[in-house]
Amino acid sequence: MGWPVARLGDKEMSGVEKGAELRLVTPGEAIGASSGARAGTGTLIDGDNIIATKVGWVKTNNGVTSVDPIHSAYMPRSGDLVIGVVESVRNNLWFADVNGPFNGLLPMSLAPWKVVFGAAREHMDVGDVMLARVQEVDEAHNIVLTMKGVGLRRLKEGIMSEISMNHISRLRGDNDSTLKQLKEVSDCRIIVAENGRVWVDGDSDGIAFMRGVIDLVKNHGHMSNFDESLDDLLNERRNA
């Protein structure tokens, strides 16, 4: 389900056959024989076996066996587009949950408004949702945000949902090809941020369609037939 965006402070926030589900493994589990294979990300070779070092889905590509983690944490980088939720407000800055290991800090000097010291709440309060960029991540792991830039703003309408970091590319597609199709058939504005949050705004019918797409990503994004299932949804929408 998506979350209403207007205010969140009070809310409740391949090596498999076509169509087969990828194999889920745990650390220490033997994935397969090491003979003739190479160990990729999330694996190592121990004697005659390739061993998993993470909880995730086994994938084999060009002779390389790897494990895609079932849950990847968002690690902020400078320039990332993120959707944040205001958690607290001070006289001269906002603290926002950016779905990462630490809160993001938005100083009033990097806000899109002319803010008088002590009047930050008049522009954004706890529970409000912002579209921002990561300005920098310093040595103390402080995540400094900016809302000065084209399109950066408070998100007052629409819904927000979260997806696994591993599935961001599922919604975007190569060169945003899938995202462009979704925008076209839903007639919605859609933002897929780097921190695993998705914002959708449009009419109720378009938003309902996108809820279904996001549910598909959440529940079947790890399936090898995901693209086929998404194509079916898109074609059904086009032919409706």
C-alpha positions, 0 to 999 in steps of 0.5 A: 500500500502507498502512504498519503503524502500530505502529512505522515506524522499521524499515519499508521509510513539468471540461471533459472528456467523462465518463470521459476522462482529464484533459490533463496539461500542463507550464509554458509549454505552450499550453492553448487560445485565450484568446478568450472564456476566463478564466485561472484558477489555474496559468495566464496569458494570453499573446497569443491563448493560455492558457499553463500555469504549473504541471505539472498537469491542465487543468480548465475550469469556467464559462469559467475554465481552470485547472491543478491541480498534479499534486503539491501540498506540504503547507503547515501551518496552525494547527489542522490535524489531522495524522498525524506519524511520530517521527523523533527524541527529545530529553529534553523533546520529539519531532521528527515528520515531518509530510509538510511542508517542516519537521519538527513539534515536540511539546514534552512540555508539549503531550503527552497524558501527564505526562512526566518530563524525560528520559523522553520515549522511554518514551512515544513512540520513533522510528518511532511514529505520532501523531495531532496538531494544529498548534498554531502555525507561527511566523515561523521556520517551526517547526511546533509540534504538540499532542496535547492535545485530543479524540481526539489520541493515539499510533496503535498499530494499523492502517495508514497510507498517503499520498495526493496533497494534491490528492486529499484531497477525493476521500476525504472528499467534500462534508461528509465524505459519501464518508468516512462511506460508506467507514467504513460499508461497511468497518466501519473507523475512518478518519482523513484528515489535512490533511497527506495521510496516511490512517489505517485500523484495522479487521479484515483484510477491511475494511483490504483493502477500504480499500487498494483504495480508496486505490489507486484514489485514488492511481492514478485520482484525477485521472480525470473518472470517479473518482466513478463508479469509487468508486461501483462499489467501494462498491456491490460491497462492499455487495452482497458 
